[in-house]
Amino acid sequence: MEDGSADARPPRTAGHLDPAVTWRVAVDRDQCIGSGVCAGMAPERFRLVGGRSEPVEELAEPAEEILAAAESCPTEAITVRDDTGRVLAPE
């Protein structure tokens, strides 16, 4: 169902995991509460430093666990963007 709002994003598709694309993973450290959910879900992708999360690599190959961690963040501090700048997570 389409609501027609200006900020509505197209849904992710199987193509969002295209290995030719590089994702930019960012954590807003001011928004992060250090719950560790992301590091627990994707320890190869996120780590806690100084009580806050940070991506192991800012530029990453597409991987479902990155999206899952971003979607599971209780404060939505993790943002995942594709190479065009489109936000993939959180939705």
VEXTI-554285 format. One line per field, with one value per residue (C-alpha): residue number from 1; residue in one letter; x, y, z. Coordinates in nm, 3 decimals, decimal comma. Example, Ala and Ser with C-alpha at 12.3 -4.5 7.8 and 13.67 -1.06 7.14 Angstrom:
REM residues 2
num <- (1 2);
residuo <- (A S);
px <- (1,230 1,367);
py <- (-0,450 -0,106);
pz <- (0,780 0,714);
This chain:
REM residues 91
num <- (1 2 3 4 5 6 7 8 9 10 11 12 13 14 15 16 17 18 19 20 21 22 23 24 25 26 27 28 29 30 31 32 33 34 35 36 37 38 39 40 41 42 43 44 45 46 47 48 49 50 51 52 53 54 55 56 57 58 59 60 61 62 63 64 65 66 67 68 69 70 71 72 73 74 75 76 77 78 79 80 81 82 83 84 85 86 87 88 89 90 91);
residuo <- (M E D G S A D A R P P R T A G H L D P A V T W R V A V D R D Q C I G S G V C A G M A P E R F R L V G G R S E P V E E L A E P A E E I L A A A E S C P T E A I T V R D D T G R V L A P E);
px <- (0,000 0,142 0,071 0,200 0,420 0,728 0,963 0,827 1,112 1,090 1,105 1,430 1,453 1,686 1,905 1,993 2,253 2,432 2,804 2,893 2,743 2,918 2,720 2,805 2,740 2,723 2,643 2,529 2,731 2,519 2,205 2,362 2,292 2,546 2,294 2,524 2,241 2,426 2,756 2,574 2,389 2,679 3,010 3,210 3,036 2,995 3,192 3,148 3,412 3,387 3,039 2,906 2,874 3,079 3,101 3,409 3,426 3,241 3,227 3,097 2,988 2,611 2,510 2,176 2,322 2,407 2,046 1,919 2,144 2,034 1,668 1,717 1,890 1,660 1,740 1,780 2,136 2,263 2,211 2,287 2,299 2,362 2,614 2,355 2,292 1,950 1,877 1,833 1,795 1,631 1,306);
py <- (0,000 0,335 0,635 0,896 1,066 1,242 1,041 0,698 0,476 0,196 -0,147 -0,340 -0,620 -0,913 -0,671 -0,486 -0,757 -0,696 -0,757 -0,486 -0,228 -0,091 0,012 0,295 0,197 0,471 0,483 0,805 0,778 1,046 0,843 0,504 0,377 0,093 -0,189 -0,418 -0,566 -0,490 -0,636 -0,944 -0,995 -0,910 -0,923 -0,916 -0,589 -0,392 -0,346 -0,151 0,112 0,335 0,204 0,290 0,101 0,162 -0,023 -0,240 -0,092 0,216 0,077 -0,278 -0,542 -0,589 -0,841 -0,926 -0,920 -0,549 -0,471 -0,692 -0,517 -0,173 -0,273 -0,417 -0,111 0,015 0,382 0,353 0,484 0,272 0,392 0,182 0,354 0,213 0,364 0,615 0,742 0,579 0,467 0,090 0,065 0,139 0,126);
pz <- (0,000 -0,098 0,121 -0,124 0,135 0,006 0,227 0,130 0,014 -0,238 -0,072 -0,064 -0,314 -0,370 -0,567 -0,247 -0,182 -0,514 -0,446 -0,700 -0,462 -0,156 0,148 0,386 0,747 1,009 1,380 1,542 1,865 2,032 1,965 2,050 2,402 2,382 2,413 2,215 2,009 1,685 1,805 1,931 1,602 1,371 1,561 1,239 1,145 1,472 1,792 2,113 2,181 2,484 2,556 2,211 1,884 1,574 1,243 1,197 0,845 0,724 0,370 0,354 0,111 0,126 0,391 0,547 0,901 0,863 0,779 1,061 1,313 1,193 1,211 1,562 1,708 1,985 1,911 1,531 1,567 1,276 0,920 0,612 0,273 -0,073 -0,313 -0,438 -0,083 -0,052 0,304 0,322 0,699 0,922 0,728);
